[in-house]
Amino acid sequence: MKQHLLGILNIAALVIVLVVCCVNMNARIVTLEERTKELQLKVEEHERSIEKSNERDKMQDTIINKLNAEYNSKVAQELQEVAVRNGVGG
């Protein structure tokens, strides 16, 4: 009878330990899920920031290309005028 009672106490202690472990693991899982959501939001924020930067870069490239084209056209026209004044070229 005494051994039977000890066996039941051992099983009860084991069950209590397992319940505590399960509760602890569940709490950790919830914490990790919350942290994962936070990190996902940060990643999405960074992705939006990168997209905005890429759009800004494209707009800047377009402006620079237009300015370069204008400058090159102006320089070519000035060179043509100089060549005509000097009687060089055709």
TAFENJO-V736865 format. One record per backbone hydrogen bond with DSSP energy under -1.0 kcal/mol. CO is the residue of the C=O (numbers start at 1). NH is the residue of the N-H. E is the energy in kcal/mol with one decimal. If there is no record, write none. Layout:
BEGIN
CO&NH&E  CO&NH&E
END
This chain:
BEGIN
1&5&-2.2  2&6&-2.2  3&7&-2.4  4&8&-2.0  5&9&-2.4  6&10&-2.6  7&11&-2.3  8&12&-2.6  9&13&-2.8  10&14&-2.4  11&15&-2.6  12&16&-2.5  13&17&-2.6  14&18&-2.5  15&19&-2.6  16&20&-2.5  17&21&-2.5  18&22&-2.5  19&23&-2.6  20&24&-2.5  21&25&-2.7  22&26&-2.6  23&27&-2.4  24&28&-2.2  25&29&-2.5  26&30&-2.4  27&31&-2.2  28&32&-2.8  29&33&-2.6  30&34&-2.3  31&35&-2.4  32&36&-2.4  33&37&-2.2  34&38&-2.3  35&39&-2.6  36&40&-2.5  37&41&-2.3  38&42&-2.1  39&43&-2.5  40&44&-2.5  41&45&-2.3  42&46&-2.6  43&47&-2.5  44&48&-2.3  45&49&-2.2  46&50&-2.6  47&51&-2.4  48&52&-2.4  49&53&-2.3  50&54&-2.6  51&55&-2.4  52&56&-2.6  53&57&-2.7  54&58&-2.3  55&59&-2.3  56&60&-2.6  57&61&-2.7  58&62&-2.3  59&63&-2.4  60&64&-2.9  61&65&-2.7  62&66&-2.3  63&67&-2.7  64&68&-2.8  65&69&-2.5  66&70&-2.6  67&71&-2.8  68&72&-3.1  69&73&-2.3  70&74&-2.6  71&75&-3.0  72&76&-2.5  73&77&-2.3  74&78&-2.5  75&79&-2.8  76&80&-2.2  77&81&-2.5  78&82&-2.4  79&83&-2.5  80&84&-2.5  81&85&-2.4  82&86&-2.2  83&88&-3.0
END
